[in-house]
């Protein structure tokens, strides 16, 4: 009789995947990531476009930065943010397409 062989995810991988989905579970972070998937933005621009306070945008960007989902570059006194993980943007895009299929 043949023994069943199953592959399991490591605890570290499980935790990382869970954290990514938690990050994508917040509507504000989804808005920010979607906007950044289309263009590089400053906090000021994001707050204007998304109708959010600069403080709220900065708070969410801090979390996304810690997860390495967004990155920034400095130009004079302004930070410009962009996506840092194409895989996560692909997940987001697929989820948006799925939601629109109703």
Biopython code that builds the backbone (N, CA, C, O; Angstrom):
import numpy as np
from Bio.PDB.StructureBuilder import StructureBuilder

atoms = [
    (1, "UNK", "N", (0.832, -1.172, 0.000)),
    (1, "UNK", "CA", (0.000, 0.000, 0.000)),
    (1, "UNK", "C", (0.889, 1.252, 0.000)),
    (1, "UNK", "O", (1.879, 1.319, 0.728)),
    (2, "UNK", "N", (0.522, 2.243, -0.827)),
    (2, "UNK", "CA", (1.314, 3.466, -0.952)),
    (2, "UNK", "C", (0.963, 4.459, 0.146)),
    (2, "UNK", "O", (-0.208, 4.659, 0.468)),
    (3, "UNK", "N", (1.971, 5.064, 0.703)),
    (3, "UNK", "CA", (1.783, 6.045, 1.773)),
    (3, "UNK", "C", (1.456, 7.407, 1.160)),
    (3, "UNK", "O", (2.115, 7.836, 0.213)),
    (4, "UNK", "N", (0.430, 8.094, 1.702)),
    (4, "UNK", "CA", (0.096, 9.435, 1.238)),
    (4, "UNK", "C", (1.202, 10.403, 1.642)),
    (4, "UNK", "O", (1.642, 10.423, 2.792)),
    (5, "UNK", "N", (1.639, 11.202, 0.679)),
    (5, "UNK", "CA", (2.657, 12.197, 0.963)),
    (5, "UNK", "C", (2.036, 13.564, 0.710)),
    (5, "UNK", "O", (1.606, 13.869, -0.402)),
    (6, "UNK", "N", (1.996, 14.368, 1.740)),
    (6, "UNK", "CA", (1.428, 15.707, 1.626)),
    (6, "UNK", "C", (2.513, 16.736, 1.888)),
    (6, "UNK", "O", (3.397, 16.555, 2.725)),
    (7, "UNK", "N", (2.408, 17.795, 1.157)),
    (7, "UNK", "CA", (3.333, 18.903, 1.370)),
    (7, "UNK", "C", (2.618, 19.935, 2.233)),
    (7, "UNK", "O", (1.465, 20.273, 1.966)),
    (8, "UNK", "N", (3.286, 20.433, 3.256)),
    (8, "UNK", "CA", (2.688, 21.408, 4.149)),
    (8, "UNK", "C", (3.493, 22.697, 4.098)),
    (8, "UNK", "O", (4.696, 22.691, 3.838)),
    (9, "UNK", "N", (2.808, 23.788, 4.349)),
    (9, "UNK", "CA", (3.487, 25.074, 4.408)),
    (9, "UNK", "C", (4.179, 25.216, 5.755)),
    (9, "UNK", "O", (3.674, 24.776, 6.787)),
    (10, "UNK", "N", (5.334, 25.836, 5.716)),
    (10, "UNK", "CA", (6.048, 26.069, 6.977)),
    (10, "UNK", "C", (5.295, 27.111, 7.800)),
    (10, "UNK", "O", (4.554, 27.921, 7.242)),
    (11, "UNK", "N", (5.472, 27.100, 9.103)),
    (11, "UNK", "CA", (4.820, 28.115, 9.949)),
    (11, "UNK", "C", (5.183, 29.545, 9.514)),
    (11, "UNK", "O", (4.341, 30.442, 9.557)),
    (12, "UNK", "N", (6.430, 29.750, 9.100)),
    (12, "UNK", "CA", (6.864, 31.074, 8.654)),
    (12, "UNK", "C", (6.096, 31.508, 7.399)),
    (12, "UNK", "O", (5.642, 32.649, 7.309)),
    (13, "UNK", "N", (5.956, 30.612, 6.452)),
    (13, "UNK", "CA", (5.218, 30.916, 5.225)),
    (13, "UNK", "C", (3.753, 31.192, 5.528)),
    (13, "UNK", "O", (3.170, 32.135, 4.992)),
    (14, "UNK", "N", (3.159, 30.373, 6.384)),
    (14, "UNK", "CA", (1.761, 30.586, 6.773)),
    (14, "UNK", "C", (1.558, 31.968, 7.387)),
    (14, "UNK", "O", (0.588, 32.657, 7.073)),
    (15, "UNK", "N", (2.469, 32.366, 8.256)),
    (15, "UNK", "CA", (2.368, 33.673, 8.916)),
    (15, "UNK", "C", (2.501, 34.812, 7.902)),
    (15, "UNK", "O", (1.763, 35.795, 7.978)),
    (16, "UNK", "N", (3.429, 34.688, 6.960)),
    (16, "UNK", "CA", (3.624, 35.730, 5.948)),
    (16, "UNK", "C", (2.401, 35.855, 5.041)),
    (16, "UNK", "O", (1.972, 36.966, 4.732)),
    (17, "UNK", "N", (1.845, 34.741, 4.618)),
    (17, "UNK", "CA", (0.654, 34.761, 3.761)),
    (17, "UNK", "C", (-0.518, 35.381, 4.513)),
    (17, "UNK", "O", (-1.245, 36.207, 3.962)),
    (18, "UNK", "N", (-0.699, 34.992, 5.752)),
    (18, "UNK", "CA", (-1.767, 35.535, 6.576)),
    (18, "UNK", "C", (-1.621, 37.051, 6.727)),
    (18, "UNK", "O", (-2.609, 37.782, 6.647)),
    (19, "UNK", "N", (-0.416, 37.513, 6.942)),
    (19, "UNK", "CA", (-0.158, 38.949, 7.103)),
    (19, "UNK", "C", (-0.482, 39.712, 5.827)),
    (19, "UNK", "O", (-1.042, 40.807, 5.886)),
    (20, "UNK", "N", (-0.138, 39.151, 4.683)),
    (20, "UNK", "CA", (-0.462, 39.808, 3.405)),
    (20, "UNK", "C", (-1.970, 39.935, 3.241)),
    (20, "UNK", "O", (-2.468, 40.992, 2.855)),
    (21, "UNK", "N", (-2.695, 38.866, 3.531)),
    (21, "UNK", "CA", (-4.154, 38.938, 3.395)),
    (21, "UNK", "C", (-4.770, 39.888, 4.413)),
    (21, "UNK", "O", (-5.774, 40.536, 4.118)),
    (22, "UNK", "N", (-4.192, 39.983, 5.598)),
    (22, "UNK", "CA", (-4.676, 40.963, 6.578)),
    (22, "UNK", "C", (-4.468, 42.373, 6.048)),
    (22, "UNK", "O", (-5.338, 43.230, 6.202)),
    (23, "UNK", "N", (-3.325, 42.616, 5.425)),
    (23, "UNK", "CA", (-3.048, 43.944, 4.859)),
    (23, "UNK", "C", (-4.057, 44.275, 3.765)),
    (23, "UNK", "O", (-4.490, 45.420, 3.638)),
    (24, "UNK", "N", (-4.427, 43.276, 2.981)),
    (24, "UNK", "CA", (-5.376, 43.488, 1.892)),
    (24, "UNK", "C", (-6.827, 43.511, 2.367)),
    (24, "UNK", "O", (-7.734, 43.742, 1.568)),
    (25, "UNK", "N", (-7.052, 43.279, 3.636)),
    (25, "UNK", "CA", (-8.433, 43.224, 4.133)),
    (25, "UNK", "C", (-8.968, 44.591, 4.545)),
    (25, "UNK", "O", (-10.141, 44.709, 4.900)),
    (26, "UNK", "N", (-8.140, 45.613, 4.505)),
    (26, "UNK", "CA", (-8.551, 46.949, 4.933)),
    (26, "UNK", "C", (-8.880, 47.816, 3.719)),
    (26, "UNK", "O", (-8.034, 47.968, 2.838)),
    (27, "UNK", "N", (-10.093, 48.393, 3.643)),
    (27, "UNK", "CA", (-10.479, 49.200, 2.479)),
    (27, "UNK", "C", (-9.534, 50.367, 2.189)),
    (27, "UNK", "O", (-9.264, 50.664, 1.025)),
    (28, "UNK", "N", (-9.035, 51.023, 3.217)),
    (28, "UNK", "CA", (-8.120, 52.153, 2.990)),
    (28, "UNK", "C", (-6.823, 51.680, 2.358)),
    (28, "UNK", "O", (-6.315, 52.316, 1.434)),
    (29, "UNK", "N", (-6.281, 50.571, 2.844)),
    (29, "UNK", "CA", (-5.045, 50.052, 2.262)),
    (29, "UNK", "C", (-5.275, 49.568, 0.838)),
    (29, "UNK", "O", (-4.388, 49.694, -0.006)),
    (30, "UNK", "N", (-6.447, 49.018, 0.559)),
    (30, "UNK", "CA", (-6.768, 48.611, -0.815)),
    (30, "UNK", "C", (-6.773, 49.836, -1.722)),
    (30, "UNK", "O", (-6.211, 49.799, -2.817)),
    (31, "UNK", "N", (-7.401, 50.917, -1.277)),
    (31, "UNK", "CA", (-7.432, 52.153, -2.079)),
    (31, "UNK", "C", (-6.020, 52.658, -2.350)),
    (31, "UNK", "O", (-5.695, 53.037, -3.475)),
    (32, "UNK", "N", (-5.191, 52.661, -1.326)),
    (32, "UNK", "CA", (-3.822, 53.152, -1.480)),
    (32, "UNK", "C", (-3.040, 52.269, -2.441)),
    (32, "UNK", "O", (-2.385, 52.776, -3.352)),
    (33, "UNK", "N", (-3.099, 50.957, -2.250)),
    (33, "UNK", "CA", (-2.364, 50.048, -3.134)),
    (33, "UNK", "C", (-2.857, 50.137, -4.575)),
    (33, "UNK", "O", (-2.063, 50.093, -5.514)),
    (34, "UNK", "N", (-4.167, 50.264, -4.741)),
    (34, "UNK", "CA", (-4.707, 50.372, -6.099)),
    (34, "UNK", "C", (-4.207, 51.652, -6.761)),
    (34, "UNK", "O", (-3.792, 51.630, -7.919)),
    (35, "UNK", "N", (-4.243, 52.762, -6.035)),
    (35, "UNK", "CA", (-3.744, 54.023, -6.579)),
    (35, "UNK", "C", (-2.259, 53.907, -6.918)),
    (35, "UNK", "O", (-1.829, 54.353, -7.982)),
    (36, "UNK", "N", (-1.478, 53.313, -6.023)),
    (36, "UNK", "CA", (-0.045, 53.172, -6.276)),
    (36, "UNK", "C", (0.258, 52.185, -7.396)),
    (36, "UNK", "O", (1.336, 52.236, -7.988)),
    (37, "UNK", "N", (-0.672, 51.293, -7.691)),
    (37, "UNK", "CA", (-0.460, 50.383, -8.825)),
    (37, "UNK", "C", (-0.593, 51.134, -10.145)),
    (37, "UNK", "O", (-0.124, 50.671, -11.185)),
    (38, "UNK", "N", (-1.238, 52.303, -10.092)),
    (38, "UNK", "CA", (-1.432, 53.110, -11.293)),
    (38, "UNK", "C", (-0.406, 54.225, -11.442)),
    (38, "UNK", "O", (-0.066, 54.610, -12.561)),
    (39, "UNK", "N", (0.096, 54.755, -10.303)),
    (39, "UNK", "CA", (1.056, 55.855, -10.381)),
    (39, "UNK", "C", (1.812, 56.014, -9.069)),
    (39, "UNK", "O", (1.324, 55.646, -8.001)),
    (40, "UNK", "N", (3.000, 56.564, -9.175)),
    (40, "UNK", "CA", (3.779, 56.930, -8.001)),
    (40, "UNK", "C", (3.151, 58.194, -7.415)),
    (40, "UNK", "O", (2.776, 59.100, -8.159)),
    (41, "UNK", "N", (3.034, 58.261, -6.079)),
    (41, "UNK", "CA", (2.327, 59.379, -5.450)),
    (41, "UNK", "C", (3.014, 59.851, -4.180)),
    (41, "UNK", "O", (3.692, 59.086, -3.495)),
    (42, "UNK", "N", (2.822, 61.120, -3.887)),
    (42, "UNK", "CA", (3.207, 61.668, -2.591)),
    (42, "UNK", "C", (2.030, 61.476, -1.637)),
    (42, "UNK", "O", (0.914, 61.192, -2.071)),
    (43, "UNK", "N", (2.280, 61.631, -0.353)),
    (43, "UNK", "CA", (1.211, 61.525, 0.650)),
    (43, "UNK", "C", (0.152, 62.591, 0.386)),
    (43, "UNK", "O", (-1.045, 62.320, 0.485)),
    (44, "UNK", "N", (0.588, 63.792, 0.053)),
    (44, "UNK", "CA", (-0.351, 64.887, -0.228)),
    (44, "UNK", "C", (-1.285, 64.524, -1.377)),
    (44, "UNK", "O", (-2.497, 64.715, -1.282)),
    (45, "UNK", "N", (-0.721, 64.004, -2.453)),
    (45, "UNK", "CA", (-1.535, 63.621, -3.613)),
    (45, "UNK", "C", (-2.512, 62.501, -3.242)),
    (45, "UNK", "O", (-3.689, 62.551, -3.601)),
    (46, "UNK", "N", (-2.012, 61.491, -2.521)),
    (46, "UNK", "CA", (-2.888, 60.382, -2.122)),
    (46, "UNK", "C", (-4.036, 60.877, -1.252)),
    (46, "UNK", "O", (-5.181, 60.467, -1.440)),
    (47, "UNK", "N", (-3.737, 61.754, -0.305)),
    (47, "UNK", "CA", (-4.797, 62.241, 0.590)),
    (47, "UNK", "C", (-5.844, 63.027, -0.179)),
    (47, "UNK", "O", (-7.031, 62.942, 0.135)),
    (48, "UNK", "N", (-5.423, 63.795, -1.187)),
    (48, "UNK", "CA", (-6.380, 64.553, -2.010)),
    (48, "UNK", "C", (-7.226, 63.629, -2.874)),
    (48, "UNK", "O", (-8.450, 63.756, -2.918)),
    (49, "UNK", "N", (-6.573, 62.702, -3.558)),
    (49, "UNK", "CA", (-7.275, 61.800, -4.476)),
    (49, "UNK", "C", (-8.225, 60.863, -3.725)),
    (49, "UNK", "O", (-9.333, 60.595, -4.190)),
    (50, "UNK", "N", (-7.792, 60.370, -2.572)),
    (50, "UNK", "CA", (-8.588, 59.395, -1.831)),
    (50, "UNK", "C", (-9.498, 60.032, -0.784)),
    (50, "UNK", "O", (-10.253, 59.337, -0.103)),
    (51, "UNK", "N", (-9.422, 61.356, -0.661)),
    (51, "UNK", "CA", (-10.227, 62.096, 0.309)),
    (51, "UNK", "C", (-10.017, 61.568, 1.730)),
    (51, "UNK", "O", (-10.966, 61.294, 2.464)),
    (52, "UNK", "N", (-8.734, 61.436, 2.088)),
    (52, "UNK", "CA", (-8.332, 60.975, 3.414)),
    (52, "UNK", "C", (-7.369, 61.997, 4.010)),
    (52, "UNK", "O", (-6.730, 62.754, 3.279)),
    (53, "UNK", "N", (-7.269, 62.017, 5.316)),
    (53, "UNK", "CA", (-6.304, 62.917, 5.944)),
    (53, "UNK", "C", (-4.887, 62.415, 5.649)),
    (53, "UNK", "O", (-4.668, 61.224, 5.428)),
    (54, "UNK", "N", (-3.936, 63.345, 5.650)),
    (54, "UNK", "CA", (-2.540, 62.954, 5.438)),
    (54, "UNK", "C", (-2.086, 62.009, 6.545)),
    (54, "UNK", "O", (-1.294, 61.096, 6.306)),
    (55, "UNK", "N", (-2.585, 62.230, 7.742)),
    (55, "UNK", "CA", (-2.241, 61.369, 8.867)),
    (55, "UNK", "C", (-2.716, 59.931, 8.628)),
    (55, "UNK", "O", (-1.983, 58.978, 8.888)),
    (56, "UNK", "N", (-3.933, 59.787, 8.137)),
    (56, "UNK", "CA", (-4.474, 58.443, 7.862)),
    (56, "UNK", "C", (-3.663, 57.743, 6.773)),
    (56, "UNK", "O", (-3.356, 56.556, 6.881)),
    (57, "UNK", "N", (-3.325, 58.485, 5.732)),
    (57, "UNK", "CA", (-2.532, 57.912, 4.638)),
    (57, "UNK", "C", (-1.157, 57.505, 5.156)),
    (57, "UNK", "O", (-0.689, 56.403, 4.871)),
    (58, "UNK", "N", (-0.512, 58.381, 5.909)),
    (58, "UNK", "CA", (0.822, 58.086, 6.447)),
    (58, "UNK", "C", (0.804, 56.859, 7.354)),
    (58, "UNK", "O", (1.717, 56.034, 7.315)),
    (59, "UNK", "N", (-0.231, 56.746, 8.162)),
    (59, "UNK", "CA", (-0.360, 55.594, 9.059)),
    (59, "UNK", "C", (-0.432, 54.290, 8.265)),
    (59, "UNK", "O", (0.261, 53.324, 8.585)),
    (60, "UNK", "N", (-1.265, 54.268, 7.239)),
    (60, "UNK", "CA", (-1.412, 53.053, 6.423)),
    (60, "UNK", "C", (-0.141, 52.772, 5.628)),
    (60, "UNK", "O", (0.254, 51.616, 5.472)),
    (61, "UNK", "N", (0.502, 53.830, 5.123)),
    (61, "UNK", "CA", (1.746, 53.637, 4.374)),
    (61, "UNK", "C", (2.839, 53.044, 5.256)),
    (61, "UNK", "O", (3.650, 52.243, 4.792)),
    (62, "UNK", "N", (2.859, 53.429, 6.504)),
    (62, "UNK", "CA", (3.845, 52.889, 7.432)),
    (62, "UNK", "C", (3.686, 51.379, 7.557)),
    (62, "UNK", "O", (4.668, 50.638, 7.521)),
    (63, "UNK", "N", (2.459, 50.934, 7.702)),
    (63, "UNK", "CA", (2.213, 49.491, 7.788)),
    (63, "UNK", "C", (2.609, 48.796, 6.484)),
    (63, "UNK", "O", (3.278, 47.763, 6.501)),
    (64, "UNK", "N", (2.193, 49.371, 5.360)),
    (64, "UNK", "CA", (2.498, 48.768, 4.063)),
    (64, "UNK", "C", (4.001, 48.748, 3.799)),
    (64, "UNK", "O", (4.513, 47.814, 3.183)),
    (65, "UNK", "N", (4.700, 49.765, 4.260)),
    (65, "UNK", "CA", (6.149, 49.823, 4.117)),
    (65, "UNK", "C", (6.808, 48.729, 4.954)),
    (65, "UNK", "O", (7.727, 48.055, 4.490)),
    (66, "UNK", "N", (6.336, 48.557, 6.189)),
    (66, "UNK", "CA", (6.891, 47.518, 7.064)),
    (66, "UNK", "C", (6.703, 46.123, 6.483)),
    (66, "UNK", "O", (7.510, 45.226, 6.727)),
    (67, "UNK", "N", (5.643, 45.947, 5.722)),
    (67, "UNK", "CA", (5.378, 44.651, 5.081)),
    (67, "UNK", "C", (6.080, 44.528, 3.726)),
    (67, "UNK", "O", (5.974, 43.507, 3.046)),
    (68, "UNK", "N", (6.794, 45.579, 3.353)),
    (68, "UNK", "CA", (7.503, 45.649, 2.069)),
    (68, "UNK", "C", (6.557, 45.557, 0.873)),
    (68, "UNK", "O", (6.890, 44.977, -0.160)),
    (69, "UNK", "N", (5.374, 46.140, 1.038)),
    (69, "UNK", "CA", (4.412, 46.183, -0.062)),
    (69, "UNK", "C", (4.510, 47.496, -0.823)),
    (69, "UNK", "O", (4.121, 47.575, -1.988)),
    (70, "UNK", "N", (5.029, 48.525, -0.163)),
    (70, "UNK", "CA", (5.294, 49.803, -0.832)),
    (70, "UNK", "C", (6.714, 50.250, -0.500)),
    (70, "UNK", "O", (7.294, 49.854, 0.511)),
    (71, "UNK", "N", (7.245, 51.071, -1.369)),
    (71, "UNK", "CA", (8.566, 51.655, -1.166)),
    (71, "UNK", "C", (8.462, 53.143, -1.468)),
    (71, "UNK", "O", (7.454, 53.608, -1.999)),
    (72, "UNK", "N", (9.493, 53.873, -1.132)),
    (72, "UNK", "CA", (9.469, 55.303, -1.427)),
    (72, "UNK", "C", (10.837, 55.768, -1.893)),
    (72, "UNK", "O", (11.858, 55.117, -1.672)),
    (73, "UNK", "N", (10.815, 56.914, -2.544)),
    (73, "UNK", "CA", (12.045, 57.604, -2.907)),
    (73, "UNK", "C", (11.865, 59.054, -2.479)),
    (73, "UNK", "O", (10.754, 59.584, -2.483)),
    (74, "UNK", "N", (12.958, 59.674, -2.117)),
    (74, "UNK", "CA", (12.920, 61.062, -1.654)),
    (74, "UNK", "C", (13.355, 61.982, -2.790)),
    (74, "UNK", "O", (14.345, 61.732, -3.477)),
    (75, "UNK", "N", (12.589, 63.046, -2.964)),
    (75, "UNK", "CA", (12.958, 64.099, -3.899)),
    (75, "UNK", "C", (12.805, 65.419, -3.151)),
    (75, "UNK", "O", (11.688, 65.866, -2.890)),
    (76, "UNK", "N", (13.926, 66.036, -2.809)),
    (76, "UNK", "CA", (13.952, 67.220, -1.939)),
    (76, "UNK", "C", (13.293, 66.852, -0.611)),
    (76, "UNK", "O", (13.774, 65.956, 0.083)),
    (77, "UNK", "N", (12.199, 67.529, -0.245)),
    (77, "UNK", "CA", (11.523, 67.241, 1.024)),
    (77, "UNK", "C", (10.304, 66.337, 0.868)),
    (77, "UNK", "O", (9.565, 66.125, 1.829)),
    (78, "UNK", "N", (10.091, 65.810, -0.314)),
    (78, "UNK", "CA", (8.892, 65.017, -0.578)),
    (78, "UNK", "C", (9.244, 63.548, -0.793)),
    (78, "UNK", "O", (10.211, 63.218, -1.480)),
    (79, "UNK", "N", (8.435, 62.672, -0.189)),
    (79, "UNK", "CA", (8.568, 61.229, -0.419)),
    (79, "UNK", "C", (7.540, 60.809, -1.453)),
    (79, "UNK", "O", (6.367, 61.170, -1.364)),
    (80, "UNK", "N", (7.992, 60.042, -2.433)),
    (80, "UNK", "CA", (7.095, 59.515, -3.459)),
    (80, "UNK", "C", (7.021, 58.001, -3.284)),
    (80, "UNK", "O", (8.039, 57.309, -3.275)),
    (81, "UNK", "N", (5.798, 57.508, -3.146)),
    (81, "UNK", "CA", (5.560, 56.094, -2.877)),
    (81, "UNK", "C", (5.167, 55.355, -4.149)),
    (81, "UNK", "O", (4.546, 55.913, -5.054)),
    (82, "UNK", "N", (5.548, 54.085, -4.189)),
    (82, "UNK", "CA", (5.165, 53.205, -5.286)),
    (82, "UNK", "C", (5.056, 51.786, -4.736)),
    (82, "UNK", "O", (5.474, 51.514, -3.610)),
    (83, "UNK", "N", (4.502, 50.899, -5.526)),
    (83, "UNK", "CA", (4.354, 49.498, -5.111)),
    (83, "UNK", "C", (5.719, 48.829, -5.091)),
    (83, "UNK", "O", (6.579, 49.115, -5.923)),
    (84, "UNK", "N", (5.901, 47.946, -4.140)),
    (84, "UNK", "CA", (7.169, 47.238, -4.009)),
    (84, "UNK", "C", (7.016, 45.735, -4.218)),
    (84, "UNK", "O", (8.002, 44.999, -4.159)),
    (85, "UNK", "N", (5.797, 45.274, -4.461)),
    (85, "UNK", "CA", (5.588, 43.835, -4.621)),
    (85, "UNK", "C", (4.524, 43.575, -5.689)),
    (85, "UNK", "O", (3.325, 43.683, -5.432)),
    (86, "UNK", "N", (4.981, 43.236, -6.873)),
    (86, "UNK", "CA", (4.070, 42.968, -7.988)),
    (86, "UNK", "C", (3.151, 41.788, -7.739)),
    (86, "UNK", "O", (2.042, 41.742, -8.271)),
    (87, "UNK", "N", (3.603, 40.826, -6.930)),
    (87, "UNK", "CA", (2.765, 39.670, -6.630)),
    (87, "UNK", "C", (1.509, 40.087, -5.874)),
    (87, "UNK", "O", (0.416, 39.601, -6.164)),
    (88, "UNK", "N", (1.664, 40.989, -4.904)),
    (88, "UNK", "CA", (0.522, 41.435, -4.106)),
    (88, "UNK", "C", (-0.428, 42.263, -4.971)),
    (88, "UNK", "O", (-1.646, 42.164, -4.819)),
    (89, "UNK", "N", (0.115, 43.076, -5.875)),
    (89, "UNK", "CA", (-0.725, 43.855, -6.780)),
    (89, "UNK", "C", (-1.492, 42.916, -7.711)),
    (89, "UNK", "O", (-2.645, 43.179, -8.051)),
    (90, "UNK", "N", (-0.862, 41.845, -8.114)),
    (90, "UNK", "CA", (-1.546, 40.842, -8.926)),
    (90, "UNK", "C", (-2.711, 40.220, -8.157)),
    (90, "UNK", "O", (-3.794, 40.038, -8.713)),
    (91, "UNK", "N", (-2.492, 39.892, -6.878)),
    (91, "UNK", "CA", (-3.577, 39.374, -6.030)),
    (91, "UNK", "C", (-4.720, 40.384, -5.930)),
    (91, "UNK", "O", (-5.893, 40.028, -6.049)),
    (92, "UNK", "N", (-4.358, 41.641, -5.711)),
    (92, "UNK", "CA", (-5.352, 42.701, -5.588)),
    (92, "UNK", "C", (-6.144, 42.835, -6.883)),
    (92, "UNK", "O", (-7.371, 42.923, -6.856)),
    (93, "UNK", "N", (-5.455, 42.850, -8.002)),
    (93, "UNK", "CA", (-6.109, 42.975, -9.308)),
    (93, "UNK", "C", (-7.060, 41.803, -9.560)),
    (93, "UNK", "O", (-8.175, 41.990, -10.046)),
    (94, "UNK", "N", (-6.609, 40.609, -9.228)),
    (94, "UNK", "CA", (-7.462, 39.428, -9.419)),
    (94, "UNK", "C", (-8.698, 39.493, -8.522)),
    (94, "UNK", "O", (-9.793, 39.126, -8.949)),
    (95, "UNK", "N", (-8.529, 39.956, -7.285)),
    (95, "UNK", "CA", (-9.663, 40.075, -6.378)),
    (95, "UNK", "C", (-10.665, 41.117, -6.895)),
    (95, "UNK", "O", (-11.877, 40.922, -6.801)),
    (96, "UNK", "N", (-10.152, 42.210, -7.434)),
    (96, "UNK", "CA", (-11.024, 43.260, -8.000)),
    (96, "UNK", "C", (-11.786, 42.707, -9.198)),
    (96, "UNK", "O", (-12.992, 42.921, -9.323)),
    (97, "UNK", "N", (-11.094, 42.004, -10.066)),
    (97, "UNK", "CA", (-11.753, 41.404, -11.248)),
    (97, "UNK", "C", (-12.813, 40.404, -10.805)),
    (97, "UNK", "O", (-13.904, 40.363, -11.374)),
    (98, "UNK", "N", (-12.504, 39.607, -9.805)),
    (98, "UNK", "CA", (-13.470, 38.631, -9.295)),
    (98, "UNK", "C", (-14.706, 39.338, -8.724)),
    (98, "UNK", "O", (-15.834, 38.903, -8.955)),
    (99, "UNK", "N", (-14.493, 40.416, -7.989)),
    (99, "UNK", "CA", (-15.608, 41.155, -7.388)),
    (99, "UNK", "C", (-16.497, 41.789, -8.446)),
    (99, "UNK", "O", (-17.698, 41.949, -8.228)),
    (100, "UNK", "N", (-15.928, 42.151, -9.581)),
    (100, "UNK", "CA", (-16.703, 42.798, -10.644)),
    (100, "UNK", "C", (-17.478, 41.796, -11.489)),
    (100, "UNK", "O", (-18.280, 42.201, -12.331)),
    (101, "UNK", "N", (-17.261, 40.508, -11.288)),
    (101, "UNK", "CA", (-17.913, 39.472, -12.101)),
    (101, "UNK", "C", (-19.360, 39.213, -11.727)),
    (101, "UNK", "O", (-20.013, 38.389, -12.367)),
    (102, "UNK", "N", (-19.872, 39.876, -10.730)),
    (102, "UNK", "CA", (-21.249, 39.619, -10.285)),
    (102, "UNK", "C", (-22.256, 39.916, -11.351)),
    (102, "UNK", "O", (-23.456, 39.751, -11.130)),
]
sb = StructureBuilder()
sb.init_structure("model")
sb.init_model(0)
sb.init_chain("A")
sb.init_seg("    ")
for serial, (resi, resn, name, xyz) in enumerate(atoms, 1):
    if name == "N":
        sb.init_residue(resn, " ", resi, " ")
    sb.init_atom(name, np.array(xyz, "f"), 0.0, 1.0, " ", f" {name:<3s}", serial, name[0])
structure = sb.get_structure()
